[in-house]
């Protein structure tokens, strides 16, 4: 048994040594410190498609800016037969730029009055009807109220008490001056007189609260008639646009009796987008039109620009005060507002159909010899199918008005081919 172990021991040691040598050899096998990118045929591994993207990005970096800058479109003879291209010269025209917005006709709160009564009462008489014009301080409606009767009675009693207290005070004063009266009686009479004055003032104020004017209170004091009625008068001049009561009906502080409106001047509130806010100024001239009367134009001026931006729509309210000639405009109507930005002047213009869009960039095709150059432009106001050109074109240059979409399509194919994406 001992001899057998001695036989296998050298063989096991040999196998272990061989394995150790192989393991050390694998650990020492490493890549070179620097990648031999200059070796012929070497190619770095990269994700699929990255090379193509790199080439495309190189084209974009080379051009810097708008992707079609300094590009040209050339049409072959066959393409010229298929695509009809028409051009017009860039020219100056006298236009008056404006901003168009949709709005709503409103009744100005300064020209509107809601008639109501703060105490329980019954309608006795309607002096005017719906649709009639009234002047300021003209009688509208007569009401009968228990509160009015009680207030008048209190006023008459306070008037009588004051008269009695005044006479008593004057009598006590004369007696005291003659030495026939006591001082305490004089002081008591004086106090009663002052209390009576205060009571009369309080009852008079109650009549004013109920709706009586100074002149009416003076008339009540002269006539001494305890009639529990009160007449309401118009606070403004205007037109009665609504009556919500009938004779005999009971009203209180929650009941609207009638509405008076002066429709000769109305408001039109329009929403202007945030990007156009800088163009709007107080006093700018505005033309208003409505669908009901498309042939009529109503003039006004910007009277108010909102102070709060509506976050949901990113708009701000612009109010126009409009002279309602002929009374055609009605509160609640939808309207179109043309806000003129400045006076008429000569500016460079191109037809609307000449302007194209590329990722938010506005451009036109300009004819140069036998090719077409895409030119980025800055637009101003739009009017009657013409765009005002603020920058990018010169007077007399020829711009494409028909066939421009075919040119844009070919330009796009050429750009993709150059970028290695097509």
C-alpha positions, 0 to 999 in steps of 0.5 A, spaced: 500 500 500 505 504 501 509 503 495 502 504 491 502 511 494 509 513 492 507 511 485 502 516 484 505 522 488 510 524 483 504 524 477 499 528 482 505 534 483 506 534 475 499 535 473 498 541 479 505 544 476 502 544 469 495 547 471 499 553 475 503 554 469 497 555 464 494 559 469 499 564 470 500 565 462 493 567 461 493 572 466 499 575 463 496 576 456 493 583 456 491 588 451 497 593 449 496 600 452 495 604 446 490 602 441 493 602 434 488 606 430 493 607 425 494 600 423 491 599 416 485 595 416 483 597 424 476 599 425 473 601 432 467 598 434 461 602 435 453 601 436 450 600 429 448 606 426 452 611 429 457 612 424 451 614 419 449 619 425 456 621 426 456 623 418 450 627 418 452 631 424 458 633 421 454 636 415 450 640 420 456 642 424 459 644 417 453 648 415 452 652 422 445 655 423 439 653 418 440 647 415 438 649 408 443 655 408 447 656 402 443 650 399 441 651 391 435 647 387 437 645 380 431 642 376 433 638 370 430 639 363 425 633 365 423 636 371 422 643 368 417 640 364 413 636 370 414 642 375 411 649 373 414 654 377 412 661 377 415 667 380 413 675 382 418 680 384 419 683 391 416 690 391 413 695 396 406 697 397 403 701 402 399 697 407 397 698 414 399 692 418 394 690 423 393 684 428 386 680 428 383 677 434 376 674 436 372 678 442 366 678 445 361 684 445 360 686 453 356 692 456 360 697 460 359 696 468 360 704 467 354 704 463 349 699 466 345 699 472 341 694 476 335 697 479 333 693 486 330 695 492 333 693 499 327 692 503 320 688 502 315 691 498 310 690 493 310 693 486 304 699 485 306 701 478 311 701 472 312 708 469 316 705 463 316 699 459 322 694 456 325 698 450 324 705 452 329 710 453 329 714 460 333 720 462 337 720 469 333 721 475 326 719 471 321 715 475 321 708 473 317 704 478 313 705 485 313 701 490 309 700 497 312 698 503 311 697 510 318 699 512 317 706 508 310 707 512 314 706 519 320 710 517 315 716 515 311 715 521 318 715 526 320 722 522 314 725 523 314 723 531 321 726 531 319 732 528 314 734 533 318 732 539 324 736 536 319 742 536 316 741 543 323 740 546 325 746 542 319 750 545 321 748 552 328 749 552 327 756 549 321 757 555 326 755 560 332 759 558 327 765 558 325 764 565 332 762 568 335 769 565 329 773 569 331 769 575 324 765 575 327 758 573 332 753 576 338 752 572 337 744 573 330 745 569 334 749 564 339 744 563 334 738 563 330 742 557 337 743 553 339 735 554 332 734 551 332 738 546 339 735 543 336 728 544 330 730 540 335 733 534 339 727 534 332 723 533 330 727 528 337 726 524 337 719 525 330 718 522 331 722 516 337 718 515 333 712 515 329 715 509 335 716 505 337 709 506 330 707 504 331 711 497 328 718 499 332 724 496 334 730 500 328 734 496 323 728 497 325 728 505 323 736 505 317 735 501 315 729 506 316 734 512 312 739 509 306 735 507 306 731 513 303 725 509 304 718 511 303 714 505 307 708 505 310 708 498 316 710 494 318 711 487 325 709 484 328 713 479 333 712 474 341 713 476 343 713 469 341 715 462 339 709 457 335 704 455 331 699 459 333 692 457 329 688 462 324 688 467 323 682 471 316 684 475 309 685 474 304 690 478 302 687 485 308 682 485 312 682 492 320 684 491 325 684 496 333 685 497 334 679 492 329 680 487 332 684 480 327 689 478 329 692 472 336 693 468 338 699 464 343 700 459 346 705 455 348 701 448 351 707 445 358 705 447 360 698 448 366 694 450 369 688 446 374 684 450 379 680 445 384 675 447 391 676 444 397 671 444 403 672 449 407 673 443 403 679 440 403 683 447 409 687 445 405 690 439 399 693 443 398 700 446 393 704 449 389 708 444 391 704 438 385 704 432 381 698 432 375 696 427 370 691 429 366 687 425 360 682 427 357 676 423 350 679 423 352 685 419 359 683 415 358 689 411 358 694 417 365 697 421 365 699 428 370 704 430 374 704 437 380 704 440 384 700 445 382 702 452 385 697 457 390 691 456 389 686 461 394 685 467 394 678 468 396 672 463 391 667 462 395 661 463 391 656 460 391 659 453 397 664 454 393 670 452 391 677 455 385 681 455 385 687 450 379 691 451 376 696 445 371 702 447 366 702 441 362 707 438 355 703 437 353 707 431 346 705 429 345 700 435 347 694 431 352 691 436 349 687 442 352 685 448 354 677 448 355 678 440 362 675 438 366 680 434 372 680 430 377 686 432 382 688 427 388 692 431 392 697 427 399 697 429 401 703 426 399 708 420 399 706 413 406 706 410 410 703 404 413 696 406 416 690 402 411 685 401 411 678 398 404 674 396 402 669 402 403 663 397 410 664 397 412 663 404 414 656 406 415 653 413 421 649 415 421 647 423 419 654 425 423 657 420 419 662 415 423 662 408 422 663 400 425 660 394 429 666 390 430 665 383 438 666 381 439 665 374 437 657 373 437 655 380 433 657 386 436 659 393 432 658 399 432 664 403 430 665 410 426 671 412 423 675 417 415 676 417 411 682 419 404 683 419 399 680 414 394 684 410 390 682 404 394 676 402 400 679 403 406 678 408 410 684 410 418 682 409 422 685 415 428 682 413 431 677 408 429 680 401 431 686 397 426 689 392 426 687 385 428 679 387 424 674 384 420 669 389 417 663 387 409 663 388 407 656 384 411 650 384 415 652 391 413 645 394 416 641 389 422 645 390 422 644 397 421 636 396 427 636 392 431 640 397 429 635 402 431 629 398 438 632 397 439 634 404 438 627 406 442 624 401 448 629 403 447 627 410 448 620 409 440 618 411 437 617 404 
